[in-house]
Amino acid sequence: MDLSNFIAKRYLLSKNSKSIINVISLISIVGVFVSSCAMVIVLSGFNGLENLVEKIYNQHEADLTISPVKGKTFYDSDSIIQKLTTIEQIGFTSKIIEEVAMIKHGEKWTTAIMKGAERSYSKITNLDSSIIDGNGDFYSTFVSGSIIGVGIQNQLQVSCDDRFDNTITVYGLLRNKKLSTQNKNVFNPKRISVRGVFNITPEFDNNYFIVSLDFARDLLDYTNELSAIEIGLKKEANLELVKKQIERLVGVDFQVKTKFEKNELLFKTNAAEKWMVFMILLFIFILSTFNIIASLTMLMFDKKRDISTLIALGATKKLIQSIFFKEGLYINLIGGMSGIILGAFICMAQYHFKLIQLENSIIDYWPVEVEATDLFYVFLVLLGIGIIASYLPTSFILRKHFKTYFN
């Protein structure tokens, strides 16, 4: 048996040590325990929020979007669509026209972004799953319809029920008309029925409404201009690989963005918040390790007689330092590993049993997700700080206060 391990464990578990040293050691264990447990819970909570945001924002986003590098529109070229058909991993494509328009219903007005799309847009963005009222058919063969966000519906107080007045007037700005207060023909008004209401995110619900590509072209007096081409991939497709293939096909005049890149700022903000909170908890954890330093310092002075006896029996300075170093490491690991295990257990309980509920929220419970990498990072931090907090005081005290013992 390793002698330093044996003695370190005896000191840690001994009932004969002075009570104040045992109390400080216990406080050290509890401090490390609480800090490590909090780290696991907070990181898992942020993981849950990040995954929830990703699900909300990406569930109804096209996998890839092609748009012009310069300007708002580009001319619809069948060659681009033909090139895209050569990539087997692409499931659907939809031509898109996006422009700000004014909407009127009765005496109520609002401005919103009109999104003209092809029928395949519903499959690309899984739009049908977000329809909360109506049938969501915006691309009827006979009469064009629209789908509006629930925020726009509340502003206009319009129904999608045919038994009531479910038509809105959309005013599109004509490009070939000069904008002035005297020119009343600068806007092109067209009436369209509301076929459905979607509920995706507050940002999208308050600002977007969807119409057919033909309606958007007719309203804006476009011929073959497009704002973008949105792409939906097959389930087994490799997103980054397909993106690179498309970039090679369309050339430098177009930019290709994934659904993650379109919401890049949002995800970067979430990640930054997560690690900022982690750093704050890390600072608290470092403060809690000062208890370990205090505990080791008092223990070493308390065990002066034991140290003298061991030296007389032939113990080296390295062995004495190893005893108290491992004592500090045991305090750190017992508290830290217990905290990691309890933190993971609490998060798993929340994940399966939804213990903490949320009211008036998009989700009924606080989302959590335990990731193995986070547990590994917490353990590495725990081990690193534990080694430093155990090594520095033992080395310093032996060098300054027990120097004569080894002469």
Residue pairs with C-beta under 8 A, 6 or more apart in sequence:
3 319
4 319
4 322
4 323
4 326
5 326
7 323
8 323
8 324
8 326
8 327
8 330
9 330
11 17
11 299
11 303
11 323
11 327
12 25
12 327
12 330
12 331
17 299
17 302
18 302
20 298
21 295
21 298
21 299
21 302
24 291
24 294
24 295
24 298
25 295
25 299
25 331
27 291
27 295
28 288
28 289
28 291
28 292
28 294
28 295
28 331
28 332
28 335
29 331
29 334
29 335
29 338
30 335
31 288
31 289
31 291
31 335
32 285
32 288
32 289
32 292
32 331
32 332
32 335
32 336
32 339
32 382
32 386
33 335
33 336
33 338
33 339
33 342
34 288
34 339
35 281
35 284
35 285
35 288
35 339
36 285
36 335
36 336
36 337
36 338
36 339
36 340
36 343
36 378
36 382
37 338
37 339
37 340
37 342
37 343
37 346
38 281
38 284
38 339
38 343
39 278
39 281
39 282
39 285
39 339
39 343
39 378
39 381
40 339
40 340
40 343
40 344
40 347
40 370
40 374
40 375
40 378
41 343
41 346
41 347
41 368
42 277
42 278
42 281
43 274
43 278
43 371
43 374
43 378
44 343
44 344
44 347
44 368
44 369
44 370
44 371
44 374
45 347
45 366
45 367
45 368
46 270
46 273
46 274
46 277
47 274
47 368
47 369
47 370
47 371
47 374
48 366
48 367
48 368
48 369
49 270
49 367
50 267
50 270
50 271
50 274
51 367
51 369
52 362
52 363
52 367
53 266
53 267
53 270
54 267
56 200
56 201
56 362
57 201
57 259
57 263
57 266
58 259
58 260
58 263
59 126
59 129
59 200
60 125
60 126
60 127
60 130
60 200
60 204
61 125
61 259
61 262
61 263
62 94
62 124
62 125
62 230
62 231
62 232
62 259
63 124
63 231
63 232
63 233
63 237
63 239
63 242
63 258
63 259
64 230
64 231
64 233
64 239
64 242
64 243
64 246
64 256
64 257
64 258
64 259
65 228
65 229
65 230
65 231
65 256
65 257
65 259
65 262
66 80
66 228
66 229
66 230
66 231
66 246
66 250
66 254
66 255
66 256
67 74
67 227
67 228
67 229
67 254
67 255
67 257
68 74
68 253
68 254
68 255
69 252
69 253
69 254
69 255
70 253
72 99
72 227
73 97
73 222
73 225
73 226
73 227
74 225
74 226
74 253
74 254
75 224
75 225
75 226
76 95
76 224
76 225
76 226
80 229
80 249
80 250
81 93
81 95
81 229
83 249
83 250
84 90
84 93
84 229
84 231
84 246
84 249
86 249
87 242
87 245
87 246
87 249
88 234
89 233
89 234
89 236
89 237
89 238
89 241
89 242
90 231
90 232
90 233
90 234
90 237
90 242
91 123
91 124
91 232
91 233
91 234
91 237
92 120
92 123
92 124
92 231
92 232
93 120
93 124
93 229
93 230
93 231
93 232
94 117
94 118
94 119
94 120
94 121
94 124
94 229
94 230
94 231
95 117
95 118
95 213
95 226
95 229
96 115
96 116
96 117
96 121
96 213
96 226
96 227
96 228
96 229
96 230
97 114
97 115
97 116
97 117
97 213
97 216
97 217
97 220
97 222
97 225
97 226
97 227
98 113
98 114
98 115
98 116
98 227
98 228
99 113
99 114
99 172
99 173
99 216
99 220
99 227
100 111
100 112
100 113
100 114
100 173
101 111
101 112
101 113
101 114
101 170
101 171
101 172
101 173
101 219
102 109
102 110
102 111
102 170
102 171
102 187
103 109
103 110
103 111
103 112
103 152
103 156
103 168
103 169
103 170
103 171
103 209
104 156
104 168
104 169
104 171
105 156
105 157
105 158
105 165
105 167
105 168
105 169
106 156
106 157
106 165
108 155
108 156
108 157
110 152
110 155
110 156
112 148
112 149
112 152
112 207
112 208
112 209
113 207
113 208
113 209
114 170
114 172
114 209
114 211
114 216
114 219
115 208
115 209
115 210
115 211
115 216
116 210
116 211
116 212
116 213
116 214
116 215
116 216
116 217
117 138
117 139
117 210
117 211
117 212
117 213
117 230
118 139
118 212
118 213
119 139
120 232
121 127
121 210
121 230
122 128
122 136
123 232
124 230
124 231
124 232
125 230
125 232
127 136
127 147
127 198
127 210
128 136
130 198
130 199
130 200
131 147
131 196
131 197
131 198
132 150
132 197
132 198
132 199
133 153
133 160
133 196
133 197
134 147
134 160
134 161
134 194
134 195
134 196
134 197
135 195
135 196
136 147
136 195
136 196
136 198
137 145
137 195
137 196
138 144
138 145
138 146
138 147
138 195
138 196
138 210
138 211
138 212
139 145
139 212
140 195
143 193
144 192
144 211
144 212
144 214
144 215
145 192
145 193
145 194
145 195
145 196
145 211
145 212
146 168
146 170
146 192
146 193
146 194
146 195
146 209
146 210
146 211
146 215
147 194
147 195
147 196
147 197
147 198
147 209
147 210
148 156
148 158
148 168
148 194
148 196
148 197
148 198
148 209
148 210
149 197
149 198
149 199
149 200
149 204
149 205
149 206
149 207
149 208
149 209
150 197
150 198
150 199
150 205
151 202
151 205
151 206
151 207
152 205
152 206
152 207
152 208
152 209
153 160
153 194
153 197
155 206
156 168
158 165
158 166
158 168
158 194
159 165
159 166
159 194
160 166
160 194
160 195
160 196
160 197
162 193
166 193
166 194
167 191
167 192
167 193
167 194
168 191
168 192
168 193
168 194
169 189
169 190
169 191
170 189
170 190
170 191
170 192
170 211
170 219
171 187
171 188
171 189
172 187
172 188
172 190
172 216
172 219
172 220
172 221
173 179
173 186
173 187
173 188
173 220
174 185
174 186
174 187
174 188
174 220
174 221
175 220
175 221
176 221
177 183
177 185
177 186
178 186
179 186
180 186
188 219
188 220
188 221
190 215
190 218
190 219
192 211
192 215
198 204
198 205
198 210
199 205
211 219
216 222
217 223
217 225
231 242
231 246
233 239
233 242
239 258
240 258
243 256
243 258
246 256
247 256
250 256
260 267
282 381
285 381
285 382
285 385
286 385
289 332
289 385
289 386
289 389
290 389
292 328
292 331
292 332
292 386
292 389
292 390
293 328
293 389
293 392
293 393
295 328
295 331
296 324
296 327
296 328
296 390
296 393
296 394
296 397
297 393
297 397
299 324
299 327
300 307
300 324
300 394
300 397
300 398
300 401
300 402
301 397
301 401
307 320
307 402
307 405
308 405
310 319
310 320
311 320
311 405
311 406
317 398
317 406
320 398
320 402
321 394
321 395
321 398
324 390
324 394
325 390
325 391
325 394
326 390
327 390
328 386
328 389
328 390
328 393
328 394
329 386
329 387
329 390
332 382
332 383
332 385
332 386
332 389
332 390
333 382
333 383
333 386
336 378
336 379
336 382
336 383
336 386
337 379
337 382
340 375
340 378
340 379
340 382
344 370
344 375
347 368
347 369
347 370
348 370
349 355
350 356
350 365
350 366
350 368
351 368
351 369
351 370
354 364
354 365
355 365
356 365
356 366
357 364
357 365
357 366
358 364
358 365
358 366
